[in-house]
Amino acid sequence: MRYLLDTCTFLWISQQPGQLSSAAAAVVNDSGNELYVSDISLWEITLKHSTGKLPLPASPRTWIPEKFAHHKFKSLSLDQDAIYRSGELPRVHLDPFDRLLAAQAMESGMTLLSPDAPLSLLGASRLW
C-alpha cells in the first residue's frame, strides 16, 4: 500500500518515533508499504527551520536527504492537478500545506498517514 506522510509524521518518524500511534507504527514497520514524503513537506520544514520555529540537528538540505535514505522514503513531487484540487476542497481546513497534502494524496490515490483529523474533512483518506 502507498502512504503519504504528513509533515509531522515524517518528523516524528525521524526524531520521535514514540509519538506515532500503534496503527501508524505498524504501517511504517511493514516493509510491504511504500512511504512517500511530499515536496510540500520539504518546503514547510525548510520555511519553519529558517524562521527558527523548527530546530533540526543539521540544515534541511543535509538532514532531510539523510532521513530519506535511512528510512527509504520516496519523494512525491507537487503537480498542477494537486494545486488545482487544493483550491476546490471544502473550506473546513485552511492551512495551505495541509490542503495541498490532502489534495496530493487524493490525486495520487494514497492514504495520508496523519494525526490531523480535519484532513479527513477535506475528503482525503487518512490513517492514524
VOKOL-392218 format. One record per residue: x, y, z of N, C-alpha, C, O in turn; residue number from 1. Coordinates in nm, 4 decimals, always signed. Layout:
REM VOKOL-392218
n.east/n.north/n.up/ca.east/ca.north/ca.up/c.east/c.north/c.up/o.east/o.north/o.up/num
X/Y/Z/X/Y/Z/X/Y/Z/X/Y/Z/NUM
...
***
This chain:
REM VOKOL-392218
n.east/n.north/n.up/ca.east/ca.north/ca.up/c.east/c.north/c.up/o.east/o.north/o.up/num
+0.0845/-0.1171/+0.0000/+0.0000/+0.0000/+0.0000/+0.0899/+0.1247/+0.0000/+0.2021/+0.1220/+0.0507/1
+0.0384/+0.2327/-0.0575/+0.1158/+0.3567/-0.0662/+0.0578/+0.4604/+0.0304/-0.0626/+0.4858/+0.0318/2
+0.1463/+0.5193/+0.1108/+0.1066/+0.6188/+0.2100/+0.1854/+0.7472/+0.1886/+0.3045/+0.7451/+0.1578/3
+0.1157/+0.8587/+0.2058/+0.1791/+0.9897/+0.2033/+0.1911/+1.0376/+0.3474/+0.0912/+1.0478/+0.4186/4
+0.3128/+1.0666/+0.3899/+0.3355/+1.1100/+0.5271/+0.3022/+1.2580/+0.5432/+0.3461/+1.3416/+0.4642/5
+0.2250/+1.2889/+0.6453/+0.2069/+1.4275/+0.6848/+0.3428/+1.4786/+0.7328/+0.4284/+1.3996/+0.7726/6
+0.3622/+1.6083/+0.7291/+0.4904/+1.6659/+0.7700/+0.5264/+1.6241/+0.9126/+0.6399/+1.5843/+0.9386/7
+0.4308/+1.6329/+1.0045/+0.4606/+1.5962/+1.1436/+0.4933/+1.4475/+1.1545/+0.5762/+1.4085/+1.2368/8
+0.4299/+1.3653/+1.0736/+0.4584/+1.2220/+1.0759/+0.6015/+1.1954/+1.0305/+0.6727/+1.1156/+1.0913/9
+0.6429/+1.2622/+0.9241/+0.7822/+1.2499/+0.8775/+0.8792/+1.2906/+0.9895/+0.9780/+1.2216/+1.0146/10
+0.8505/+1.4024/+1.0559/+0.9377/+1.4499/+1.1634/+0.9389/+1.3521/+1.2803/+1.0450/+1.3257/+1.3370/11
+0.8241/+1.2983/+1.3173/+0.8176/+1.2057/+1.4300/+0.8904/+1.0753/+1.3983/+0.9631/+1.0232/+1.4828/12
+0.8718/+1.0224/+1.2777/+0.9442/+0.9004/+1.2411/+1.0947/+0.9250/+1.2517/+1.1700/+0.8385/+1.2965/13
+1.1366/+1.0433/+1.2101/+1.2783/+1.0769/+1.2052/+1.3384/+1.1121/+1.3402/+1.4573/+1.0899/+1.3630/14
+1.2562/+1.1673/+1.4307/+1.3120/+1.2179/+1.5565/+1.2458/+1.1629/+1.6827/+1.3123/+1.1465/+1.7849/15
+1.1161/+1.1345/+1.6768/+1.0424/+1.0925/+1.7961/+0.9436/+0.9816/+1.7603/+0.8226/+1.0034/+1.7662/16
+0.9923/+0.8641/+1.7236/+0.9010/+0.7584/+1.6788/+0.7976/+0.7173/+1.7834/+0.6952/+0.6582/+1.7488/17
+0.8225/+0.7472/+1.9083/+0.7255/+0.7166/+2.0137/+0.5974/+0.7966/+2.0020/+0.4976/+0.7628/+2.0658/18
+0.5980/+0.9020/+1.9220/+0.4791/+0.9844/+1.9004/+0.3793/+0.9184/+1.8044/+0.2637/+0.9601/+1.7967/19
+0.4230/+0.8175/+1.7329/+0.3354/+0.7520/+1.6365/+0.2291/+0.6690/+1.7076/+0.2553/+0.6088/+1.8118/20
+0.1097/+0.6664/+1.6509/+0.0066/+0.5761/+1.7008/+0.0482/+0.4331/+1.6690/+0.1391/+0.4109/+1.5890/21
-0.0174/+0.3374/+1.7306/+0.0172/+0.1972/+1.7018/-0.0140/+0.1629/+1.5561/+0.0599/+0.0868/+1.4936/22
-0.1229/+0.2184/+1.5012/-0.1568/+0.1922/+1.3605/-0.0518/+0.2537/+1.2681/-0.0111/+0.1912/+1.1702/23
-0.0081/+0.3754/+1.2988/+0.0941/+0.4414/+1.2165/+0.2263/+0.3658/+1.2250/+0.2932/+0.3462/+1.1235/24
+0.2635/+0.3239/+1.3433/+0.3883/+0.2476/+1.3597/+0.3826/+0.1170/+1.2816/+0.4828/+0.0756/+1.2232/25
+0.2663/+0.0513/+1.2798/+0.2518/-0.0732/+1.2050/+0.2703/-0.0486/+1.0554/+0.3330/-0.1292/+0.9865/26
+0.2163/+0.0618/+1.0050/+0.2327/+0.0963/+0.8632/+0.3793/+0.1202/+0.8316/+0.4316/+0.0691/+0.7326/27
+0.4456/+0.1985/+0.9165/+0.5862/+0.2328/+0.8949/+0.6745/+0.1088/+0.9007/+0.7703/+0.0970/+0.8243/28
+0.6429/+0.0176/+0.9896/+0.7264/-0.1009/+1.0085/+0.6970/-0.2142/+0.9102/+0.7689/-0.3141/+0.9085/29
+0.5937/-0.2003/+0.8293/+0.5594/-0.3020/+0.7302/+0.6378/-0.2746/+0.6020/+0.6090/-0.1779/+0.5315/30
+0.7345/-0.3568/+0.5721/+0.8220/-0.3335/+0.4569/+0.7479/-0.3439/+0.3235/+0.8019/-0.3057/+0.2197/31
+0.6265/-0.3944/+0.3254/+0.5468/-0.4019/+0.2040/+0.4823/-0.2696/+0.1660/+0.4303/-0.2554/+0.0553/32
+0.4850/-0.1730/+0.2563/+0.4264/-0.0420/+0.2292/+0.5287/+0.0510/+0.1663/+0.6480/+0.0433/+0.1955/33
+0.4804/+0.1386/+0.0798/+0.5641/+0.2437/+0.0222/+0.5297/+0.3737/+0.0937/+0.4135/+0.4139/+0.0994/34
+0.6320/+0.4388/+0.1481/+0.6124/+0.5627/+0.2237/+0.6675/+0.6803/+0.1443/+0.7847/+0.6824/+0.1066/35
+0.5815/+0.7773/+0.1200/+0.6178/+0.8940/+0.0403/+0.6190/+1.0191/+0.1272/+0.5395/+1.0335/+0.2201/36
+0.7104/+1.1082/+0.0947/+0.7158/+1.2411/+0.1553/+0.7056/+1.3400/+0.0407/+0.7777/+1.3309/-0.0587/37
+0.6149/+1.4342/+0.0568/+0.5892/+1.5316/-0.0492/+0.6893/+1.6462/-0.0462/+0.7441/+1.6812/+0.0583/38
+0.7114/+1.7031/-0.1635/+0.7898/+1.8267/-0.1720/+0.7264/+1.9362/-0.0855/+0.7952/+2.0273/-0.0394/39
+0.5965/+1.9267/-0.0644/+0.5258/+2.0237/+0.0202/+0.5825/+2.0195/+0.1621/+0.6041/+2.1238/+0.2238/40
+0.6062/+1.9002/+0.2131/+0.6622/+1.8873/+0.3483/+0.8039/+1.9416/+0.3547/+0.8419/+2.0043/+0.4536/41
+0.8825/+1.9181/+0.2501/+1.0178/+1.9733/+0.2473/+1.0131/+2.1250/+0.2526/+1.0925/+2.1879/+0.3227/42
+0.9204/+2.1833/+0.1787/+0.9033/+2.3286/+0.1773/+0.8630/+2.3782/+0.3168/+0.9188/+2.4757/+0.3670/43
+0.7659/+2.3105/+0.3786/+0.7198/+2.3512/+0.5112/+0.8322/+2.3411/+0.6142/+0.8510/+2.4328/+0.6943/44
+0.9058/+2.2326/+0.6129/+1.0163/+2.2139/+0.7079/+1.1239/+2.3199/+0.6865/+1.1747/+2.3779/+0.7825/45
+1.1580/+2.3445/+0.5617/+1.2621/+2.4432/+0.5306/+1.2212/+2.5825/+0.5761/+1.3023/+2.6552/+0.6334/46
+1.0953/+2.6207/+0.5511/+1.0475/+2.7526/+0.5949/+1.0479/+2.7650/+0.7464/+1.0946/+2.8653/+0.8005/47
+0.9961/+2.6638/+0.8151/+0.9904/+2.6694/+0.9620/+1.1306/+2.6676/+1.0233/+1.1557/+2.7342/+1.1238/48
+1.2206/+2.5920/+0.9632/+1.3582/+2.5891/+1.0128/+1.4248/+2.7267/+0.9953/+1.4965/+2.7734/+1.0838/49
+1.4002/+2.7900/+0.8813/+1.4645/+2.9189/+0.8530/+1.4167/+3.0299/+0.9456/+1.4872/+3.1288/+0.9657/50
+1.2962/+3.0140/+1.0025/+1.2443/+3.1156/+1.0946/+1.2765/+3.0824/+1.2403/+1.2425/+3.1590/+1.3305/51
+1.3420/+2.9684/+1.2632/+1.3765/+2.9282/+1.3986/+1.2658/+2.8529/+1.4701/+1.2815/+2.8188/+1.5873/52
+1.1539/+2.8258/+1.4033/+1.0413/+2.7557/+1.4657/+1.0598/+2.6046/+1.4683/+0.9883/+2.5343/+1.5397/53
+1.1564/+2.5542/+1.3902/+1.1787/+2.4105/+1.3839/+1.3283/+2.3818/+1.3858/+1.3927/+2.3763/+1.2810/54
+1.3835/+2.3635/+1.5070/+1.5259/+2.3299/+1.5131/+1.5505/+2.1872/+1.4626/+1.4740/+2.0953/+1.4919/55
+1.6559/+2.1717/+1.3882/+1.6976/+2.0412/+1.3373/+1.8458/+2.0227/+1.3689/+1.9169/+2.1214/+1.3882/56
+1.8934/+1.8993/+1.3745/+2.0351/+1.8756/+1.4054/+2.1303/+1.9197/+1.2948/+2.2510/+1.9293/+1.3172/57
+2.0773/+1.9465/+1.1758/+2.1583/+1.9933/+1.0620/+2.0655/+2.0737/+0.9714/+1.9448/+2.0796/+0.9947/58
+2.1216/+2.1345/+0.8696/+2.0382/+2.2111/+0.7769/+1.9416/+2.1162/+0.7058/+1.9741/+1.9992/+0.6854/59
+1.8234/+2.1653/+0.6681/+1.7295/+2.0788/+0.5951/+1.7910/+2.0169/+0.4697/+1.7600/+1.9030/+0.4348/60
+1.8772/+2.0913/+0.4026/+1.9404/+2.0420/+0.2794/+2.0240/+1.9157/+0.3068/+2.0378/+1.8304/+0.2190/61
+2.0786/+1.9041/+0.4259/+2.1579/+1.7879/+0.4652/+2.0726/+1.6835/+0.5373/+2.0782/+1.5645/+0.5063/62
+1.9939/+1.7306/+0.6337/+1.9204/+1.6414/+0.7238/+1.8114/+1.5616/+0.6517/+1.7998/+1.4408/+0.6724/63
+1.7319/+1.6276/+0.5678/+1.6203/+1.5594/+0.5017/+1.6681/+1.4453/+0.4115/+1.6153/+1.3347/+0.4227/64
+1.7654/+1.4671/+0.3228/+1.8116/+1.3533/+0.2402/+1.8666/+1.2363/+0.3231/+1.8524/+1.1205/+0.2841/65
+1.9289/+1.2667/+0.4365/+1.9777/+1.1592/+0.5239/+1.8606/+1.0755/+0.5751/+1.8697/+0.9529/+0.5801/66
+1.7515/+1.1405/+0.6128/+1.6340/+1.0691/+0.6636/+1.5665/+0.9896/+0.5524/+1.5198/+0.8780/+0.5754/67
+1.5611/+1.0461/+0.4322/+1.5054/+0.9734/+0.3183/+1.5837/+0.8444/+0.2958/+1.5246/+0.7377/+0.2791/68
+1.7147/+0.8539/+0.2953/+1.7991/+0.7367/+0.2702/+1.7848/+0.6341/+0.3824/+1.7715/+0.5145/+0.3565/69
+1.7875/+0.6807/+0.5060/+1.7803/+0.5908/+0.6210/+1.6490/+0.5128/+0.6251/+1.6485/+0.3920/+0.6488/70
+1.5376/+0.5827/+0.6018/+1.4050/+0.5208/+0.6122/+1.3506/+0.4696/+0.4784/+1.2422/+0.4115/+0.4728/71
+1.4260/+0.4915/+0.3723/+1.3842/+0.4503/+0.2373/+1.2528/+0.5157/+0.1948/+1.1678/+0.4527/+0.1319/72
+1.2378/+0.6439/+0.2307/+1.1214/+0.7201/+0.1873/+1.1345/+0.7538/+0.0396/+1.2449/+0.7693/-0.0127/73
+1.0207/+0.7648/-0.0263/+1.0172/+0.8060/-0.1661/+0.9674/+0.9496/-0.1727/+0.8913/+0.9946/-0.0870/74
+1.0107/+1.0193/-0.2736/+0.9731/+1.1593/-0.2922/+0.8492/+1.1686/-0.3806/+0.8347/+1.0941/-0.4775/75
+0.7600/+1.2614/-0.3456/+0.6419/+1.2882/-0.4269/+0.6433/+1.4347/-0.4662/+0.6327/+1.5232/-0.3813/76
+0.6565/+1.4593/-0.5949/+0.6605/+1.5964/-0.6459/+0.5198/+1.6552/-0.6518/+0.4216/+1.5840/-0.6724/77
+0.5130/+1.7839/-0.6335/+0.3866/+1.8562/-0.6435/+0.3547/+1.8783/-0.7911/+0.4400/+1.9228/-0.8679/78
+0.2315/+1.8468/-0.8298/+0.1921/+1.8714/-0.9684/+0.0721/+1.9663/-0.9739/+0.0103/+1.9966/-0.8718/79
+0.0412/+2.0116/-1.0931/-0.0643/+2.1111/-1.1100/-0.2015/+2.0591/-1.0694/-0.2822/+2.1354/-1.0163/80
-0.2300/+1.9319/-1.0927/-0.3609/+1.8784/-1.0552/-0.3847/+1.8896/-0.9048/-0.4952/+1.9223/-0.8618/81
-0.2817/+1.8628/-0.8251/-0.2953/+1.8750/-0.6797/-0.3143/+2.0208/-0.6395/-0.3898/+2.0504/-0.5468/82
-0.2472/+2.1109/-0.7078/-0.2631/+2.2543/-0.6779/-0.4066/+2.2975/-0.7052/-0.4687/+2.3641/-0.6224/83
-0.4590/+2.2594/-0.8212/-0.5976/+2.2951/-0.8535/-0.6949/+2.2325/-0.7543/-0.7872/+2.2985/-0.7066/84
-0.6735/+2.1045/-0.7234/-0.7643/+2.0363/-0.6310/-0.7626/+2.1031/-0.4940/-0.8670/+2.1119/-0.4293/85
-0.6469/+2.1502/-0.4481/-0.6394/+2.2126/-0.3149/-0.7329/+2.3332/-0.3047/-0.7864/+2.3617/-0.1976/86
-0.7522/+2.4036/-0.4158/-0.8428/+2.5177/-0.4163/-0.9886/+2.4784/-0.4276/-1.0769/+2.5597/-0.4007/87
-1.0148/+2.3557/-0.4669/-1.1517/+2.3072/-0.4840/-1.2045/+2.2345/-0.3609/-1.3228/+2.2011/-0.3547/88
-1.1185/+2.2101/-0.2636/-1.1590/+2.1373/-0.1432/-1.2491/+2.2240/-0.0561/-1.2442/+2.3467/-0.0650/89
-1.3317/+2.1612/+0.0285/-1.4168/+2.2388/+0.1202/-1.3316/+2.3296/+0.2090/-1.2155/+2.2990/+0.2361/90
-1.3874/+2.4376/+0.2528/-1.3145/+2.5371/+0.3326/-1.3168/+2.5018/+0.4816/-1.3321/+2.5907/+0.5655/91
-1.3019/+2.3752/+0.5152/-1.3088/+2.3301/+0.6544/-1.1725/+2.3244/+0.7223/-1.1649/+2.3104/+0.8444/92
-1.0667/+2.3351/+0.6460/-0.9302/+2.3304/+0.6996/-0.8478/+2.4243/+0.6125/-0.8287/+2.3983/+0.4937/93
-0.7996/+2.5319/+0.6702/-0.7431/+2.6389/+0.5883/-0.5916/+2.6387/+0.5761/-0.5375/+2.7167/+0.4978/94
-0.5212/+2.5547/+0.6499/-0.3753/+2.5521/+0.6413/-0.3346/+2.5128/+0.4988/-0.3688/+2.4036/+0.4533/95
-0.2620/+2.6001/+0.4278/-0.2311/+2.5711/+0.2877/-0.1448/+2.4461/+0.2682/-0.1623/+2.3749/+0.1693/96
-0.0531/+2.4182/+0.3594/+0.0292/+2.2977/+0.3471/-0.0584/+2.1729/+0.3594/-0.0453/+2.0788/+0.2811/97
-0.1476/+2.1731/+0.4584/-0.2354/+2.0576/+0.4781/-0.3318/+2.0400/+0.3619/-0.3590/+1.9272/+0.3205/98
-0.3834/+2.1491/+0.3092/-0.4735/+2.1406/+0.1943/-0.4008/+2.0797/+0.0737/-0.4569/+1.9969/+0.0020/99
-0.2774/+2.1211/+0.0526/-0.2003/+2.0656/-0.0581/-0.1696/+1.9175/-0.0365/-0.1783/+1.8384/-0.1304/100
-0.1341/+1.8799/+0.0854/-0.1072/+1.7386/+0.1135/-0.2323/+1.6535/+0.0920/-0.2247/+1.5456/+0.0333/101
-0.3472/+1.7017/+0.1393/-0.4725/+1.6280/+0.1201/-0.5028/+1.6137/-0.0287/-0.5368/+1.5051/-0.0754/102
-0.4904/+1.7233/-0.1025/-0.5175/+1.7198/-0.2460/-0.4211/+1.6254/-0.3171/-0.4605/+1.5507/-0.4067/103
-0.2961/+1.6296/-0.2769/-0.1967/+1.5445/-0.3402/-0.2245/+1.3966/-0.3107/-0.2095/+1.3119/-0.3987/104
-0.2645/+1.3661/-0.1880/-0.2985/+1.2279/-0.1541/-0.4167/+1.1803/-0.2390/-0.4159/+1.0683/-0.2900/105
-0.5177/+1.2656/-0.2537/-0.6341/+1.2277/-0.3334/-0.5977/+1.2090/-0.4801/-0.6409/+1.1125/-0.5431/106
-0.5190/+1.2999/-0.5340/-0.4794/+1.2908/-0.6753/-0.3923/+1.1684/-0.7022/-0.3956/+1.1119/-0.8115/107
-0.3147/+1.1282/-0.6026/-0.2210/+1.0160/-0.6189/-0.2790/+0.8831/-0.5726/-0.2142/+0.7793/-0.5861/108
-0.4008/+0.8849/-0.5180/-0.4620/+0.7620/-0.4694/-0.3923/+0.7042/-0.3482/-0.3836/+0.5824/-0.3326/109
-0.3422/+0.7925/-0.2617/-0.2709/+0.7482/-0.1418/-0.3517/+0.7788/-0.0163/-0.4419/+0.8626/-0.0169/110
-0.3175/+0.7095/+0.0896/-0.3732/+0.7375/+0.2215/-0.2735/+0.8234/+0.2962/-0.1537/+0.7947/+0.2983/111
-0.3245/+0.9297/+0.3580/-0.2382/+1.0156/+0.4394/-0.2149/+0.9494/+0.5740/-0.3095/+0.9030/+0.6378/112
-0.0919/+0.9446/+0.6169/-0.0575/+0.8958/+0.7496/-0.0411/+1.0200/+0.8359/+0.0635/+1.0849/+0.8348/113
-0.1477/+1.0524/+0.9118/-0.1511/+1.1808/+0.9823/-0.2426/+1.1765/+1.1041/-0.3478/+1.1125/+1.1015/114
-0.2012/+1.2460/+1.2123/-0.2891/+1.2580/+1.3281/-0.3922/+1.3705/+1.3116/-0.4791/+1.3877/+1.3970/115
-0.3829/+1.4456/+1.2042/-0.4649/+1.5648/+1.1822/-0.6034/+1.5267/+1.1303/-0.6229/+1.5136/+1.0094/116
-0.6996/+1.5088/+1.2208/-0.8348/+1.4640/+1.1840/-0.9030/+1.5537/+1.0814/-0.9735/+1.5011/+0.9953/117
-0.8864/+1.6871/+1.0851/-0.9538/+1.7694/+0.9842/-0.9148/+1.7376/+0.8398/-0.9872/+1.7751/+0.7475/118
-0.8030/+1.6696/+0.8183/-0.7679/+1.6306/+0.6821/-0.8737/+1.5370/+0.6231/-0.8974/+1.5378/+0.5023/119
-0.9363/+1.4573/+0.7082/-1.0439/+1.3689/+0.6622/-1.1638/+1.4503/+0.6151/-1.2335/+1.4101/+0.5220/120
-1.1881/+1.5640/+0.6786/-1.2996/+1.6506/+0.6387/-1.2807/+1.7064/+0.4993/-1.3773/+1.7447/+0.4332/121
-1.1560/+1.7111/+0.4548/-1.1274/+1.7596/+0.3199/-1.1557/+1.6518/+0.2145/-1.1592/+1.6802/+0.0948/122
-1.1754/+1.5294/+0.2600/-1.2040/+1.4206/+0.1677/-1.0891/+1.3234/+0.1476/-1.1018/+1.2261/+0.0733/123
-0.9779/+1.3492/+0.2131/-0.8605/+1.2618/+0.1988/-0.8784/+1.1350/+0.2836/-0.9344/+1.1391/+0.3931/124
-0.8300/+1.0238/+0.2308/-0.8225/+0.9017/+0.3102/-0.7081/+0.9220/+0.4093/-0.5977/+0.9606/+0.3710/125
-0.7357/+0.8955/+0.5373/-0.6371/+0.9236/+0.6417/-0.6344/+0.8084/+0.7401/-0.7381/+0.7510/+0.7736/126
-0.5153/+0.7755/+0.7859/-0.4983/+0.6720/+0.8872/-0.4127/+0.7272/+0.9990/-0.3128/+0.7946/+0.9742/127
-0.4510/+0.6993/+1.1198/-0.3679/+0.7288/+1.2349/-0.3977/+0.6276/+1.3433/-0.3383/+0.6332/+1.4510/128
***
